[in-house]
Amino acid sequence: MVTVGIDPHKHVHVAVAVNAQGRRLGKPLTVKNDAFMITVLLTWVRSIAGDNPVTWAIEDGRGFARRLADGLLLAGQEVVWVPARLTAAHRKLHATTGTKSDPVDAAAAAHAALATPGLDRHRIDERVRELRVLVDYRADLIKRRTMMINQLKAQLHVWLDHTPGDLARPKGLDAVTALLDAASLGAHVRQALTEMSMEIAELNRRVRQLDDAIRELVTPLAPTLLEITGISHISAAILIAEIGDITRFSSSAKLARYTGCAPIPVYGLPLVVWRHRLWECQRSCG
């Protein structure tokens, strides 16, 4: 039995293999986070493990290792998620010098997987994967729209001494368009401001289309979750995209550990109660 611990990053992943007794096998591997990483990792681990079964223990990096975990699972590998706090505990336990490095973190993830057989196993839900794409794309569009709105507002202050309303809504953009038509501006300035408003209008349209698509996906996926006061279709989509398969958490406490929630009162309702409701709702949704 070979366990491979992985410390994931944005551009590279660091892997360390250990045997059933926790002793390192071979040398650590640093692999680029690109289209060839799965092939490189499998070739490397076969040279170390041979025909022995392999478990990949990935430190939960909030999205950095998503593609890595999916690729390994599709290649027929067993993948488990190691909470960052558990990795930190085993790093302190096993590191001889107490120093922190990527290979040390990867080895700590492997040791944590050996010591904790009940870790959450990675699963792929096609509906959740599709939802992640839409949620991530929407977040990117929102950032671009916010940047463009801020630029247009700054220029309107400079040229027209005007504070526009909410430009994410058609009413606010229509008011700006009417203002630009009536204002006395140079041709180039008018063109620049008009193009800014047109770009914002296009981004608004694309965001609304994504909102409709997300609502269509989320409504049958999490009807009970949507019954919680304050949880919109977008909020539910973000929760599902980040948490994934809720059934991999056997209790609300494990979900809280994954999300980093603390049982502190929030607006009169303890967060520990809220997270338990969230866990129960998502489990009842299947």
Sine and cosine of phi, psi and omega as CSV:
sin_phi,cos_phi,sin_psi,cos_psi,sin_omega,cos_omega
0.00,0.00,0.79,-0.61,0.00,-1.00
-0.85,-0.53,0.72,-0.70,0.07,-1.00
-0.90,-0.43,0.79,-0.62,0.01,-1.00
-0.95,-0.33,0.89,-0.46,0.08,-1.00
-1.00,-0.02,0.65,-0.76,-0.02,-1.00
-0.79,-0.62,0.78,-0.62,0.13,-0.99
-0.98,-0.19,0.97,-0.25,-0.12,-0.99
-1.00,0.08,0.54,-0.84,0.08,-1.00
-0.67,-0.75,0.04,-1.00,-0.05,-1.00
-0.93,0.38,-0.67,0.74,-0.10,-0.99
-0.96,-0.28,-0.47,0.89,-0.01,-1.00
-0.66,-0.75,0.36,-0.93,0.14,-0.99
-0.83,-0.56,0.60,-0.80,0.01,-1.00
-0.92,-0.39,0.79,-0.61,-0.06,-1.00
-0.87,-0.48,0.64,-0.77,0.06,-1.00
-0.72,-0.70,0.76,-0.65,0.00,-1.00
-0.98,-0.21,0.66,-0.75,0.07,-1.00
-0.73,-0.68,0.40,-0.92,0.05,-1.00
-1.00,0.01,-0.13,-0.99,-0.08,-1.00
-0.90,0.43,-0.38,0.92,0.02,-1.00
-1.00,-0.01,-0.05,1.00,0.02,-1.00
1.00,0.00,0.13,0.99,0.02,-1.00
-1.00,0.06,0.63,-0.78,-0.04,-1.00
-0.92,0.39,0.59,-0.81,0.05,-1.00
-0.88,-0.48,0.81,-0.59,0.02,-1.00
0.91,0.41,-0.31,-0.95,-0.02,-1.00
-0.97,-0.25,0.47,-0.88,0.08,-1.00
-0.88,0.48,0.45,-0.89,0.00,-1.00
-0.85,-0.53,0.74,-0.67,0.14,-0.99
-0.95,-0.32,0.87,-0.50,-0.08,-1.00
-0.85,-0.53,0.64,-0.77,0.04,-1.00
-0.94,0.35,0.58,-0.82,0.04,-1.00
-0.99,0.11,0.97,0.24,-0.03,-1.00
-0.68,-0.73,-0.22,-0.98,-0.08,-1.00
-0.94,0.35,-0.29,0.96,-0.08,-1.00
-0.98,-0.19,0.05,1.00,-0.14,-0.99
-0.90,0.43,-0.60,0.80,-0.03,-1.00
-0.91,0.42,-0.69,0.72,0.03,-1.00
-0.88,0.48,-0.69,0.73,0.00,-1.00
-0.90,0.44,-0.70,0.72,-0.02,-1.00
-0.91,0.42,-0.68,0.73,-0.02,-1.00
-0.93,0.38,-0.63,0.78,0.06,-1.00
-0.89,0.46,-0.69,0.73,0.00,-1.00
-0.90,0.44,-0.72,0.69,-0.08,-1.00
-0.95,0.33,-0.51,0.86,0.05,-1.00
-0.91,0.40,-0.55,0.83,0.03,-1.00
-0.93,0.36,-0.34,0.94,-0.01,-1.00
-0.98,-0.18,-0.73,0.68,-0.14,-0.99
-1.00,-0.05,-0.34,0.94,-0.07,-1.00
0.91,0.42,-0.81,-0.59,0.00,-1.00
-1.00,-0.09,0.07,1.00,-0.01,-1.00
-0.94,0.35,0.55,-0.84,0.03,-1.00
-0.90,0.43,0.54,-0.84,-0.06,-1.00
-0.82,-0.58,0.69,-0.72,0.14,-0.99
-0.89,-0.45,0.77,-0.63,0.00,-1.00
-0.99,-0.15,0.89,-0.45,0.00,-1.00
-0.96,-0.26,0.95,-0.32,-0.08,-1.00
-0.96,-0.29,0.79,-0.62,0.09,-1.00
-0.91,0.41,0.74,-0.67,-0.08,-1.00
-0.93,0.36,0.96,-0.28,-0.11,-0.99
-0.96,-0.29,0.40,0.91,0.08,-1.00
0.79,0.61,0.80,0.60,0.13,-0.99
0.96,-0.29,-0.42,0.91,-0.03,-1.00
-0.89,0.46,-0.54,0.84,-0.10,-1.00
-0.96,-0.29,0.25,0.97,-0.06,-1.00
-0.87,0.49,-0.77,0.63,-0.02,-1.00
-0.92,0.40,-0.60,0.80,0.04,-1.00
-0.87,0.48,-0.75,0.66,-0.02,-1.00
-0.90,0.45,-0.67,0.75,0.03,-1.00
-0.88,0.47,-0.69,0.72,-0.02,-1.00
-0.90,0.44,-0.67,0.74,0.03,-1.00
-0.91,0.41,-0.65,0.76,0.00,-1.00
-0.91,0.42,-0.67,0.74,0.03,-1.00
-0.92,0.39,-0.38,0.93,0.06,-1.00
-1.00,0.08,0.11,0.99,0.06,-1.00
1.00,0.04,0.27,0.96,-0.03,-1.00
-1.00,-0.08,0.41,-0.91,0.09,-1.00
-1.00,-0.03,0.79,-0.61,-0.07,-1.00
-0.80,-0.60,0.77,-0.64,0.07,-1.00
-0.84,-0.54,0.47,-0.88,0.02,-1.00
-0.98,-0.17,0.75,-0.66,0.01,-1.00
-0.95,-0.32,0.89,-0.46,0.04,-1.00
-0.85,0.52,0.57,-0.82,-0.06,-1.00
-0.87,0.49,-0.58,0.81,-0.01,-1.00
-0.92,0.40,-0.59,0.81,0.03,-1.00
-0.93,0.37,-0.63,0.78,0.07,-1.00
-0.88,0.48,-0.69,0.72,0.00,-1.00
-0.88,0.48,-0.64,0.77,0.01,-1.00
-0.90,0.44,-0.68,0.74,-0.01,-1.00
-0.97,0.24,-0.44,0.90,0.10,-1.00
-0.90,0.44,-0.69,0.72,0.02,-1.00
-0.92,0.40,-0.53,0.85,-0.06,-1.00
-0.97,0.26,-0.62,0.78,-0.15,-0.99
-0.97,-0.24,-0.41,0.91,-0.03,-1.00
-0.94,0.35,0.82,-0.57,-0.08,-1.00
-0.95,0.32,-0.55,0.83,-0.05,-1.00
-0.98,-0.19,-0.23,0.97,-0.04,-1.00
0.99,0.12,-0.01,1.00,0.00,-1.00
-0.98,0.22,0.38,-0.92,-0.01,-1.00
-0.94,-0.34,0.75,-0.66,0.07,-1.00
-0.47,-0.88,0.21,-0.98,-0.01,-1.00
-0.89,0.46,-0.73,0.68,0.05,-1.00
-0.88,0.48,-0.60,0.80,0.03,-1.00
-0.90,0.43,-0.67,0.74,0.03,-1.00
-0.91,0.42,-0.64,0.77,0.02,-1.00
-0.90,0.43,-0.69,0.72,0.04,-1.00
-0.90,0.44,-0.62,0.79,0.02,-1.00
-0.90,0.44,-0.60,0.80,0.06,-1.00
-0.90,0.44,-0.65,0.76,0.03,-1.00
-0.91,0.42,-0.70,0.72,0.02,-1.00
-0.89,0.45,-0.62,0.79,0.03,-1.00
-0.90,0.44,-0.64,0.77,0.02,-1.00
-0.91,0.41,-0.61,0.79,0.04,-1.00
-0.91,0.41,-0.62,0.79,-0.07,-1.00
-0.99,0.11,-0.25,0.97,-0.07,-1.00
-0.79,-0.62,1.00,0.08,-0.07,-1.00
-0.89,0.45,-0.40,0.91,-0.11,-0.99
-1.00,-0.03,0.42,0.91,-0.01,-1.00
-0.91,0.42,0.41,-0.91,-0.02,-1.00
-0.92,0.38,0.76,-0.65,0.04,-1.00
-1.00,-0.03,0.59,-0.81,-0.05,-1.00
-0.97,0.26,0.70,-0.72,0.06,-1.00
-0.75,-0.66,0.40,-0.92,0.03,-1.00
-0.90,-0.45,0.86,-0.51,0.12,-0.99
-0.93,-0.36,0.89,-0.45,-0.09,-1.00
-0.88,0.48,-0.57,0.82,0.02,-1.00
-0.92,0.40,-0.63,0.77,0.02,-1.00
-0.93,0.37,-0.64,0.77,0.03,-1.00
-0.89,0.45,-0.65,0.76,0.04,-1.00
-0.90,0.43,-0.65,0.76,0.01,-1.00
-0.90,0.43,-0.61,0.79,0.02,-1.00
-0.87,0.49,-0.65,0.76,0.00,-1.00
-0.88,0.47,-0.72,0.70,-0.03,-1.00
-0.92,0.40,-0.66,0.75,-0.01,-1.00
-0.91,0.42,-0.70,0.71,0.00,-1.00
-0.91,0.42,-0.66,0.75,0.00,-1.00
-0.91,0.41,-0.66,0.75,0.03,-1.00
-0.88,0.47,-0.68,0.73,0.02,-1.00
-0.87,0.50,-0.62,0.79,0.03,-1.00
-0.92,0.40,-0.68,0.73,0.03,-1.00
-0.90,0.44,-0.63,0.78,0.02,-1.00
-0.89,0.46,-0.65,0.76,0.04,-1.00
-0.89,0.45,-0.70,0.71,0.00,-1.00
-0.90,0.43,-0.65,0.76,0.01,-1.00
-0.91,0.42,-0.68,0.74,0.01,-1.00
-0.88,0.48,-0.68,0.74,0.03,-1.00
-0.87,0.48,-0.70,0.71,-0.02,-1.00
-0.93,0.36,-0.62,0.78,0.04,-1.00
-0.89,0.46,-0.69,0.73,0.01,-1.00
-0.89,0.46,-0.64,0.77,0.03,-1.00
-0.90,0.44,-0.71,0.71,-0.01,-1.00
-0.90,0.43,-0.67,0.74,0.02,-1.00
-0.87,0.48,-0.66,0.75,0.00,-1.00
-0.89,0.45,-0.67,0.75,0.00,-1.00
-0.93,0.36,-0.60,0.80,0.04,-1.00
-0.91,0.41,-0.56,0.83,0.09,-1.00
-0.90,0.43,-0.67,0.74,-0.05,-1.00
-0.93,0.36,-0.74,0.67,-0.17,-0.99
-1.00,0.00,-0.52,0.86,-0.11,-0.99
-0.82,-0.57,-0.01,1.00,-0.04,-1.00
0.78,0.63,0.74,0.68,-0.11,-0.99
-0.81,-0.59,0.66,-0.75,0.08,-1.00
-0.95,-0.31,0.96,-0.28,-0.06,-1.00
-0.97,0.26,0.24,-0.97,0.07,-1.00
-0.99,0.15,-0.44,-0.90,-0.03,-1.00
-0.96,0.29,0.95,-0.31,-0.05,-1.00
-0.99,0.15,-0.05,1.00,0.11,-0.99
-0.99,0.15,-0.07,1.00,0.02,-1.00
-0.91,-0.42,0.54,-0.84,-0.02,-1.00
-0.84,0.54,-0.59,0.81,-0.03,-1.00
-0.87,0.49,-0.68,0.73,0.01,-1.00
-0.91,0.41,-0.65,0.76,0.02,-1.00
-0.93,0.36,-0.61,0.79,0.03,-1.00
-0.88,0.47,-0.63,0.78,0.02,-1.00
-0.91,0.42,-0.64,0.77,0.03,-1.00
-0.92,0.40,-0.66,0.75,0.03,-1.00
-0.87,0.49,-0.70,0.72,0.03,-1.00
-0.90,0.43,-0.61,0.79,0.02,-1.00
-0.91,0.42,-0.68,0.73,0.00,-1.00
-0.91,0.41,-0.59,0.81,0.01,-1.00
-0.91,0.42,-0.57,0.82,-0.06,-1.00
-1.00,-0.02,-0.24,0.97,-0.09,-1.00
-0.98,0.19,0.43,-0.90,0.06,-1.00
-1.00,-0.09,0.99,-0.14,-0.07,-1.00
-0.75,-0.67,0.39,-0.92,0.11,-0.99
-0.92,0.39,0.37,-0.93,-0.08,-1.00
-0.88,0.48,-0.68,0.74,-0.05,-1.00
-0.94,0.35,-0.66,0.75,0.01,-1.00
-0.91,0.42,-0.70,0.71,0.01,-1.00
-0.86,0.50,-0.67,0.74,-0.01,-1.00
-0.90,0.44,-0.68,0.74,-0.01,-1.00
-0.90,0.44,-0.72,0.70,-0.01,-1.00
-0.93,0.38,-0.60,0.80,0.03,-1.00
-0.91,0.41,-0.67,0.75,0.02,-1.00
-0.91,0.41,-0.58,0.81,0.08,-1.00
-0.88,0.48,-0.72,0.69,-0.01,-1.00
-0.91,0.42,-0.58,0.81,0.03,-1.00
-0.92,0.38,-0.62,0.79,0.03,-1.00
-0.92,0.40,-0.64,0.77,0.05,-1.00
-0.89,0.46,-0.66,0.75,0.02,-1.00
-0.88,0.47,-0.64,0.77,0.02,-1.00
-0.92,0.39,-0.66,0.76,0.04,-1.00
-0.91,0.42,-0.62,0.78,0.06,-1.00
-0.87,0.50,-0.67,0.74,0.00,-1.00
-0.89,0.45,-0.68,0.73,-0.03,-1.00
-0.93,0.36,-0.60,0.80,0.05,-1.00
-0.90,0.43,-0.67,0.74,0.02,-1.00
-0.89,0.45,-0.63,0.78,0.05,-1.00
-0.89,0.46,-0.67,0.74,0.03,-1.00
-0.92,0.40,-0.63,0.78,0.04,-1.00
-0.86,0.52,-0.67,0.74,0.02,-1.00
-0.90,0.43,-0.67,0.74,0.00,-1.00
-0.91,0.40,-0.66,0.75,0.01,-1.00
-0.91,0.42,-0.68,0.74,0.03,-1.00
-0.87,0.49,-0.64,0.77,0.00,-1.00
-0.90,0.43,-0.59,0.81,0.00,-1.00
-0.98,0.21,-0.64,0.77,-0.13,-0.99
-0.97,0.24,-0.60,0.80,-0.11,-0.99
-0.81,0.58,-0.76,0.64,0.05,-1.00
-0.98,0.19,-0.30,0.95,-0.07,-1.00
-0.99,0.16,-0.57,0.82,-0.07,-1.00
-0.59,-0.81,0.89,0.46,-0.02,-1.00
-0.91,0.42,-0.60,0.80,-0.02,-1.00
-0.94,0.33,-0.61,0.79,0.04,-1.00
-0.88,0.48,-0.61,0.79,-0.02,-1.00
-0.94,0.34,-0.25,0.97,0.02,-1.00
-0.98,0.21,-0.25,0.97,0.02,-1.00
-0.95,0.31,0.76,-0.65,0.01,-1.00
-0.88,0.48,0.78,-0.63,0.01,-1.00
0.99,-0.11,-0.15,0.99,0.02,-1.00
-0.99,-0.16,0.95,-0.31,0.05,-1.00
-1.00,0.03,0.03,-1.00,0.05,-1.00
-0.89,0.46,-0.63,0.78,0.01,-1.00
-0.93,0.36,-0.69,0.72,0.03,-1.00
-0.88,0.48,-0.69,0.73,0.02,-1.00
-0.89,0.46,-0.66,0.75,0.00,-1.00
-0.89,0.45,-0.66,0.75,0.02,-1.00
-0.90,0.43,-0.68,0.74,0.02,-1.00
-0.88,0.48,-0.72,0.69,-0.02,-1.00
-0.91,0.42,-0.66,0.75,-0.02,-1.00
-0.90,0.43,-0.60,0.80,-0.03,-1.00
-0.99,0.17,-0.65,0.76,-0.09,-1.00
-0.99,0.11,-0.60,0.80,-0.02,-1.00
0.98,0.20,-0.69,-0.72,-0.05,-1.00
-0.97,0.25,0.95,-0.31,-0.06,-1.00
-0.92,0.40,-0.39,0.92,-0.04,-1.00
-0.94,0.35,-0.22,0.98,0.04,-1.00
-0.96,0.27,-0.15,0.99,0.07,-1.00
-0.97,-0.23,0.88,-0.48,-0.05,-1.00
-0.98,0.18,-0.19,0.98,0.02,-1.00
-0.46,-0.89,0.29,-0.96,0.04,-1.00
-0.92,0.38,-0.45,0.89,0.03,-1.00
-0.91,0.42,-0.61,0.79,0.03,-1.00
-0.93,0.36,-0.60,0.80,0.09,-1.00
-0.90,0.44,-0.65,0.76,0.02,-1.00
-0.90,0.44,-0.64,0.77,0.03,-1.00
-0.90,0.43,-0.63,0.78,0.00,-1.00
-0.91,0.42,-0.68,0.74,-0.06,-1.00
-1.00,0.06,-0.20,0.98,-0.01,-1.00
0.98,0.19,0.37,0.93,0.00,-1.00
-0.97,0.24,0.54,-0.84,0.09,-1.00
-0.88,-0.47,0.59,-0.81,-0.04,-1.00
-0.97,0.24,0.95,0.31,0.02,-1.00
-0.91,-0.40,0.53,-0.85,-0.02,-1.00
-0.92,0.40,0.68,-0.73,0.08,-1.00
-0.73,-0.69,0.92,-0.38,0.01,-1.00
0.80,0.60,0.67,0.75,0.09,-1.00
1.00,0.08,-0.25,0.97,0.00,-1.00
-0.93,-0.36,0.91,-0.41,0.00,-1.00
-0.83,0.55,0.67,-0.74,-0.03,-1.00
-0.89,0.46,-0.47,0.88,0.01,-1.00
-0.90,0.43,-0.56,0.83,0.05,-1.00
-0.95,0.31,-0.67,0.74,-0.01,-1.00
-0.88,0.48,-0.71,0.71,-0.04,-1.00
-0.91,0.40,-0.56,0.83,0.02,-1.00
-0.92,0.40,-0.63,0.78,0.05,-1.00
-0.89,0.45,-0.68,0.73,0.02,-1.00
-0.87,0.50,-0.71,0.70,0.00,-1.00
-0.88,0.47,-0.71,0.70,-0.01,-1.00
-0.91,0.42,-0.65,0.76,-0.02,-1.00
-0.90,0.44,-0.73,0.69,-0.04,-1.00
-0.93,0.36,-0.57,0.82,0.05,-1.00
-0.91,0.41,-0.61,0.79,-0.01,-1.00
-0.94,0.33,-0.34,0.94,0.03,-1.00
-0.98,0.19,-0.25,0.97,-0.07,-1.00
0.99,0.14,0.00,0.00,0.00,0.00
